[in-house]
Amino acid sequence: MTFGEKIKTLRNEKGWSQDELAKKLGVNRRAISCYENGTSYPRTMERYQQLAEIFGVEVNYLRTENEVFMEEVGAQYGRRGILQAKDILEQTAQLFAGGSLSDEDQLAFMTEMQQLYLDSKQRAKKYTPKKYLKVQLPDEE
């Protein structure tokens, strides 16, 4: 179950609308809609903690490996990086449609794909013209 599915399920179990949850969390309804649709994730651990307290669940229940990965990608590469990573994860998940791998093997494969994505983004920085880099690389000082 994805983060968005968990939020929607928990909200429906409480009988709350998206507006009601948004007020309790101190955000607008659009943020809740984006969480539930999987187009965005909370940007801070504090927001995950608030959601966990509101629903009476553990923070770890709300966060899965993909959400942790997306948070890391977002912090390093912004919204565009998140969209690229999401596409890769969705395409990778389609490989398992036949169900020929065990859950443990699927998790290992997804974890490796996440690491490959981060490694390739890091390597790509080496070949990006300096004028396009936002942050100066340490060896250029």
N, C-alpha and C positions, 0 to 999 in steps of 0.2 A: 504494500500500500504506500502510495507516495505521500509526501507532506501535504499537498493540497487535498487529497482524498481524506487524510486523517482530520484535517481542519474542518472540512465540510461535514464529515460524519459526526465529529464531536459537537459541532454547532447544531446540527439537526437533532442529535440526542438531547441537547438542552432545550430545543424548541425555539432557538433564537434565529432572527433574521440576520442577514449580513450587516445591516445597519446597527442592530443591537450589539453584535460582537465588535463592530468598529468602534462604537462609543465606549465599550468596556476597555478596549485596547488603546484608545486614544489616537486612532487613525481614521481615515475616511473609508467609506464603503468600497471604493475602488481598490484599495490595498487588499482588503479581504477577498474581493473577487479575483484579483491577480494571484493571491496565495492559492486559492482553491483551483484556479485554472492551471496552475503550475507555471505561470509566466514570470513570477517573481517569488523571492524568498525573503524572510526577515534579514535585514542587514547586520543586525547585532545579536549577540548572545542574550542580551537583556530582553530583547523582543521575544525570543524563544522562551525565556524564563517567564515573561508575563503571560504568554499563551498557555504555558504549562500550568501556571497558578490559576488562571481563569477556568481552565477545563479540569483541574485537579488530576493531572497526569504528570509523569516524569518527563523531563526535558528530552532525555534520550529516546523516549517513545516518539516524539515529534521529529527528531532528526534521524535521517538514515545516511548511509554512506554517500548517496548521491547529493543530498543536501549539503553535507559537509564539503564535498568536492565543489559544488556550485558556489558555495560561500567563499572558498579559497580562490576559485577562478575569478569571481566577481571582484574580490579585493585586489587581485593582481592585474586583471585585464579588462575590467569593467563590463558593461552590458553586452558589448559585442562579443567578448570572450565567453560570456555565459551562453549566448545564443549559439555560438560555434560548438561549445562543449555539449550543450543540450542536443544538438543535431547528431553529434558523434554518439552520444549515449543512446539516443533513440534508434539509430541505425544499428548499433551494436546489439541492442535488445532484440531487434528483429531477427538476428541470427539464431536466437534461442526459441523461435516460434515452434520448431518441431519437437522441442523438449528432449533432445538427445544428451544433453549434459546435466550432471547433477547440480543441485543448487549451490553446493560448495565450489564446483568448477566454474559455474556461471559467475559467482561472486569474484573468484580469483581472476577470471578473464576481464570482468568489468573494472576491477581495481587496476589491472595492468593497463587497460586502455586509458584510464584516467591519468595514470603516471606517464604514459606515452604522450598524451596530449600536453601535459604540463612541460615535459622535456622538449617537445617540438616547439612550443611557444618560446621557451627559453633560448633554444638554439636559433630561432628565427630572429631574435633580437640582434644577434651578431651580424646579420646581413641587412638589417634595416638601416637606411641612410640616417646619419646623425641628426639631420634637421627634422626627422619624423619621430625621434625618440623623445618621450616626455621626461624621462629620468636619465641622467648621465650614467653610463656604465662605470663601475669602479676602476677598470683598467685604463680609463680615458682621462683620469685626473691629472 
